[in-house]
Amino acid sequence: MKRDFEDKIFQLCSEKKEFRSYLTGIDDLKKCKSKEIIKDDFERMIMDSLYKSPSQNCLVIIEHQSNITKKIMRRNLKYHVNLREKYQKLVQLHIFHTGLRIAPRKYEYDNQIHHFQYLKQTFEQNGIETFKKIKNKIKNNETTPFDIFDFVWLPKYGKIERNKNFLKEYIDVTSELKNHEYYDLIEKTTVGWVDKLSRNDETINYLKERLGMMSIDSPEFRDLRATAIYERTVDELNELKEKYAELKENKEELNELKEKYEEQKEINKELKENNEELKKQLAKFEEK
């Protein structure tokens, strides 16, 4: 399933100039006028974002993927190869993967094996340790923009699901960042994540209370919230489908056991009747 919610968060982060450095480690990226390629056969390819770096003398593609498949990675490689051929320039392909599994770093394309050197994956990061680090930095007033981006994407980090109180703690930390210059990004994405991940009104009410929000229905939140709630509903529906399939499977197993039990009952009944008959015959034999 395409995750539009995560794409929207990626777009919000991309409005902050440090985000491109956070993803690539390059500080002088400048947006190219166009992010599309028209091939000789008139095929039109549009990338998420395309930059140039004067210091590296190269072009830089940044692609966000919430789910990685062979088809998607081949498409990304296609961007890379065609840009390099068109401009005769070094091209770096940076992929930011926010899926809940670790994707392979090599894929086949055009009969060659390609290694993805610049593949940043949230699920590879230890969410528990990252959360501790962010809390300590806030306490010591040492947060950087990179820490804020880590915080924004923390719900997608590995091991974070082990923290059963994560959402409430996430809201608490958001409330401590009210004076941060990026609070607009932090507040919006926190509201979105709570809508996406919570399964009860209690967490929503806690969010309003801790962030001092009279309402979270204002226009600035509406688009992100609508997408988050829709995807949560789809996730809940899929969970119900899985539970139903499991129950159905268990019911089928139960019916099989019931059938075997009934068959065994018939066998036992027949054995009992045979045994009674045998006893009668034995008794007659003894009388003689």
C-alpha positions as CSV (number, residue, x, y, z in Angstrom):
1,M,0.0,0.0,0.0
2,K,1.3,3.5,-0.9
3,R,1.8,5.5,2.3
4,D,0.7,9.1,1.4
5,F,0.9,10.1,5.1
6,E,4.6,9.5,5.2
7,D,5.0,11.3,1.9
8,K,3.3,14.3,3.4
9,I,5.7,14.2,6.4
10,F,8.6,14.0,4.0
11,Q,7.3,17.1,2.2
12,L,7.0,19.0,5.4
13,C,10.6,18.1,6.4
14,S,11.8,19.0,2.9
15,E,10.6,22.6,3.5
16,K,13.5,22.8,6.1
17,K,16.8,23.5,4.3
18,E,18.8,21.2,6.7
19,F,16.8,18.2,5.8
20,R,18.6,17.6,2.5
21,S,21.9,17.7,4.5
22,Y,20.5,15.3,7.0
23,L,19.7,12.8,4.3
24,T,22.9,13.2,2.2
25,G,25.6,14.7,4.3
26,I,26.2,17.4,1.7
27,D,25.8,21.0,2.8
28,D,25.7,23.0,-0.5
29,L,22.8,21.3,-2.3
30,K,20.9,23.6,-4.6
31,K,17.5,22.7,-6.2
32,C,17.6,22.1,-10.0
33,K,15.1,24.0,-12.1
34,S,13.5,20.8,-13.2
35,K,13.3,17.3,-11.7
36,E,12.1,15.5,-14.8
37,I,13.9,13.7,-17.6
38,I,12.6,13.4,-21.1
39,K,14.3,10.4,-22.8
40,D,15.0,10.0,-26.5
41,D,11.9,7.8,-26.8
42,F,9.9,10.6,-25.2
43,E,9.4,8.7,-21.9
44,R,8.9,11.2,-19.1
45,M,10.4,10.5,-15.7
46,I,9.7,12.7,-12.7
47,M,11.8,12.3,-9.5
48,D,10.9,13.4,-6.0
49,S,13.7,15.9,-5.9
50,L,16.9,16.7,-7.8
51,Y,19.8,18.9,-6.6
52,K,23.2,19.9,-7.7
53,S,26.3,20.2,-5.5
54,P,29.0,22.6,-6.6
55,S,31.5,21.2,-4.0
56,Q,31.0,17.6,-5.1
57,N,30.5,18.6,-8.8
58,C,27.6,16.2,-9.1
59,L,23.8,15.8,-9.3
60,V,22.0,14.4,-6.3
61,I,18.6,12.6,-6.5
62,I,16.7,12.2,-3.2
63,E,13.9,9.7,-3.2
64,H,11.6,8.8,-0.4
65,Q,10.2,5.3,-0.2
66,S,7.7,4.0,2.4
67,N,7.9,0.6,0.8
68,I,10.6,-0.8,-1.3
69,T,10.1,-3.4,-4.1
70,K,12.3,-4.5,-7.0
71,K,10.1,-2.5,-9.4
72,I,10.6,0.7,-7.3
73,M,14.4,0.2,-7.0
74,R,14.8,-0.5,-10.7
75,R,12.9,2.7,-11.4
76,N,15.3,4.6,-9.1
77,L,18.2,3.1,-11.0
78,K,16.6,4.2,-14.2
79,Y,16.6,7.8,-13.0
80,H,20.3,7.4,-12.0
81,V,21.5,5.9,-15.3
82,N,19.5,8.3,-17.5
83,L,20.6,11.4,-15.6
84,R,24.2,10.3,-15.9
85,E,23.9,9.6,-19.6
86,K,22.1,12.9,-20.3
87,Y,24.4,15.3,-18.4
88,Q,27.7,13.2,-18.5
89,K,28.1,14.0,-14.8
90,L,28.5,12.1,-11.6
91,V,25.1,11.3,-10.0
92,Q,24.4,10.3,-6.4
93,L,21.2,8.5,-5.7
94,H,20.0,8.9,-2.1
95,I,17.0,6.9,-0.9
96,F,15.2,7.5,2.4
97,H,13.4,4.3,3.3
98,T,10.8,4.5,6.1
99,G,9.3,1.0,5.8
100,L,9.0,-1.5,8.6
101,R,11.6,-3.9,7.3
102,I,15.2,-3.5,6.1
103,A,15.6,-3.5,2.4
104,P,18.5,-5.1,0.5
105,R,21.2,-2.8,-0.7
106,K,21.8,-4.4,-4.1
107,Y,19.5,-5.0,-7.1
108,E,19.8,-6.1,-10.7
109,Y,19.2,-3.7,-13.5
110,D,20.1,-3.8,-17.1
111,N,21.9,-7.2,-16.6
112,Q,24.1,-5.6,-13.9
113,I,24.2,-5.8,-10.1
114,H,23.9,-2.3,-8.6
115,H,24.8,-1.5,-5.0
116,F,22.9,1.2,-3.2
117,Q,25.6,3.1,-1.3
118,Y,23.3,5.9,-0.1
119,L,20.3,4.1,1.4
120,K,19.1,5.6,4.7
121,Q,16.7,3.3,6.5
122,T,14.7,4.3,9.6
123,F,14.1,0.7,10.7
124,E,17.9,0.1,11.0
125,Q,18.0,2.8,13.7
126,N,17.6,1.9,17.4
127,G,14.5,3.9,18.3
128,I,14.9,3.3,22.1
129,E,18.5,4.6,22.2
130,T,17.7,7.5,19.8
131,F,14.8,8.6,22.0
132,K,17.0,8.6,25.1
133,K,19.6,10.7,23.2
134,I,17.0,13.3,22.1
135,K,15.6,13.6,25.6
136,N,19.1,14.2,27.0
137,K,19.9,16.8,24.3
138,I,16.7,18.6,25.1
139,K,17.5,18.6,28.8
140,N,21.0,20.1,28.1
141,N,19.6,22.5,25.5
142,E,21.8,20.9,22.8
143,T,19.3,19.9,20.1
144,T,20.3,20.3,16.4
145,P,18.0,20.3,13.4
146,F,19.2,16.7,12.8
147,D,17.9,15.7,16.2
148,I,14.5,17.2,15.3
149,F,14.4,15.1,12.1
150,D,15.2,12.0,14.1
151,F,12.4,12.9,16.4
152,V,9.9,13.5,13.6
153,W,10.6,10.0,12.1
154,L,11.1,8.2,15.5
155,P,7.8,6.3,15.2
156,K,9.3,4.5,12.2
157,Y,12.6,3.6,14.0
158,G,13.4,0.0,15.0
159,K,12.6,-1.4,18.4
160,I,10.4,1.6,19.3
161,E,7.3,-0.6,19.4
162,R,8.8,-2.2,22.6
163,N,8.0,1.0,24.5
164,K,4.3,0.5,25.4
165,N,4.0,4.2,26.5
166,F,5.7,5.6,23.5
167,L,2.9,7.8,22.2
168,K,2.4,9.6,25.5
169,E,6.1,10.0,26.0
170,Y,6.3,11.4,22.4
171,I,3.6,13.9,23.2
172,D,5.5,14.9,26.4
173,V,8.7,15.5,24.5
174,T,6.8,17.5,21.9
175,S,5.5,19.8,24.7
176,E,9.1,20.4,25.8
177,L,10.0,21.7,22.3
178,K,7.4,24.4,22.1
179,N,10.0,27.1,21.9
180,H,12.0,25.4,19.2
181,E,12.3,27.2,15.8
182,Y,10.9,24.0,14.1
183,Y,7.9,23.6,16.4
184,D,5.5,24.1,13.5
185,L,6.9,20.9,11.9
186,I,7.1,19.0,15.3
187,E,3.5,19.9,16.3
188,K,2.0,19.0,12.9
189,T,3.8,15.7,12.7
190,T,3.1,14.7,16.3
191,V,-0.6,15.3,15.7
192,G,-0.4,13.2,12.6
193,W,1.4,10.3,14.2
194,V,-1.0,10.2,17.1
195,D,-3.9,10.1,14.6
196,K,-2.1,7.4,12.7
197,L,-1.0,5.1,15.6
198,S,-3.5,5.6,18.5
199,R,-6.4,3.3,18.9
200,N,-8.4,5.3,21.4
201,D,-9.6,8.9,22.2
202,E,-7.7,8.9,25.5
203,T,-4.4,9.6,23.6
204,I,-6.0,12.3,21.5
205,N,-7.3,14.0,24.6
206,Y,-3.9,13.7,26.3
207,L,-2.3,15.4,23.2
208,K,-4.7,18.3,23.4
209,E,-4.1,18.7,27.1
210,R,-0.3,18.5,27.0
211,L,0.1,20.8,23.9
212,G,-2.5,23.2,25.1
213,M,-4.6,22.8,22.0
214,M,-8.2,23.8,22.0
215,S,-8.8,22.1,18.7
216,I,-6.9,19.9,16.3
217,D,-9.4,20.5,13.5
218,S,-8.0,23.7,12.2
219,P,-7.1,23.9,8.5
220,E,-3.3,23.6,9.1
221,F,-3.8,20.1,10.5
222,R,-6.7,19.0,8.3
223,D,-4.9,17.5,5.3
224,L,-2.3,15.5,7.3
225,R,-4.9,14.3,9.8
226,A,-7.3,13.2,7.1
227,T,-4.6,11.1,5.5
228,A,-3.4,9.7,8.8
229,I,-6.9,8.7,9.9
230,Y,-7.7,7.1,6.6
231,E,-4.5,5.0,6.7
232,R,-5.2,4.0,10.3
233,T,-8.7,2.9,9.3
234,V,-7.2,0.8,6.5
235,D,-4.6,-0.7,8.9
236,E,-7.4,-1.6,11.4
237,L,-9.4,-3.2,8.6
238,N,-6.4,-5.3,7.5
239,E,-5.9,-6.3,11.2
240,L,-9.6,-7.4,11.4
241,K,-9.2,-9.4,8.1
242,E,-6.1,-11.2,9.5
243,K,-8.0,-12.0,12.8
244,Y,-11.0,-13.2,10.8
245,A,-8.7,-15.4,8.6
246,E,-7.1,-16.8,11.8
247,L,-10.5,-17.5,13.4
248,K,-11.8,-19.1,10.2
249,E,-8.7,-21.3,10.1
250,N,-9.2,-22.3,13.7
251,K,-12.8,-23.0,13.0
252,E,-11.9,-25.3,10.2
253,E,-9.4,-27.1,12.4
254,L,-12.1,-27.4,15.1
255,N,-14.5,-28.9,12.5
256,E,-11.9,-31.4,11.4
257,L,-11.3,-32.4,15.0
258,K,-15.1,-32.7,15.5
259,E,-15.4,-35.0,12.5
260,K,-12.5,-37.1,13.8
261,Y,-14.1,-37.2,17.2
262,E,-17.5,-38.4,15.7
263,E,-15.7,-41.0,13.6
264,Q,-13.9,-42.2,16.7
265,K,-17.2,-42.4,18.6
266,E,-18.6,-44.6,15.9
267,I,-15.5,-46.8,16.0
268,N,-15.8,-47.0,19.8
269,K,-19.5,-47.8,19.6
270,E,-18.8,-50.6,17.1
271,L,-16.0,-52.0,19.2
272,K,-18.3,-51.9,22.3
273,E,-21.0,-53.8,20.4
274,N,-18.5,-56.3,19.2
275,N,-17.2,-56.7,22.7
276,E,-20.7,-57.3,24.1
277,E,-21.4,-59.9,21.4
278,L,-18.1,-61.6,22.3
279,K,-19.0,-61.7,26.0
280,K,-22.4,-63.3,25.2
281,Q,-20.8,-65.9,23.0
282,L,-18.2,-66.6,25.7
283,A,-20.9,-67.0,28.3
284,K,-22.8,-69.5,26.1
285,F,-19.6,-71.4,25.6
286,E,-19.0,-71.6,29.4
287,E,-22.6,-72.8,30.1
288,K,-21.9,-75.8,27.8
